[in-house]
């Protein structure tokens, strides 16, 4: 799968939180990409199996806000992302946001 | 009088801005609803709920509107890309259908001669496809080391006319390649260069890619070499004549 610079930035955020779940707005702020770039990208990554998503386990009436969709990097996605970063020669820690 | 009018105008602008700010979250939600309509129907409900929940997290009154506009533009662009891809696919299929009908007798004739000369109909070669997924391109055998004059002439005929690549029409039909696209890269070369394509490679580049094991013309027999030279001679002669006639046409115009 071909990735743009924004795609690499999003993957970097997931690699910084291995096993963690992130929702769209949080990801948008962390990666510094616009919503118009992020959501189509998340759909693509999910369709190729690099990401999985689920609704958060919360009660909207108690929380006072609607439930959010959370994304998690899959094992395949983690391997592919690490390979991608290695192949393009970007140091994971040094890669600028 | 002017001061009164100015005061009224400022007051109206302030009122309009306050009113608009109250309306912005509602308009943003409406825009999200419009944006998800560009998605496939099975994803619309999920994405509407997800985006409206995210919209709720965006602080302020103008920022949710900017968020919604950006999503709307993103999805519109995605839908446009999908539409263009589907249009390209339709033109590929029409081309395969028409070209397949025209080339069918040639395909059958080449297949028969290939069986007679090389004891097989097709050879396989791997190219890199969209998103780095390799695919197999079949071609008629041209012989790695042609033996005898017949095989040599056959090899020259197929490689010069590129007819050995005619079975690649199957790849055009299956969607591995397209009429328009980037240059095809053999699998070995791709892994070496670490390159990947964002769209299917073009059929033209498959036709123009050299055979996996190209023949060395030094191994040809004398007659085969003569045939090869003759083909080159005729081709160069035709090119020279074409150039000369083009020059004459240009000078007569002056």
Interface residues (C-beta under 8 A of the other chain):
Chain A: X1 X2 X23 X24 X25 X34 X35 X36 X37 X38 X39 X40 X43 X48 X65 X66 X67 X68 X69 X87 X88
Chain B: X43 X46 X47 X49 X50 X51 X52 X53 X54 X56 X57 X58 X67 X69 X70 X71 X72 X73 X74 X75 X77 X78 X131 X132 X194 X196 X197 X198
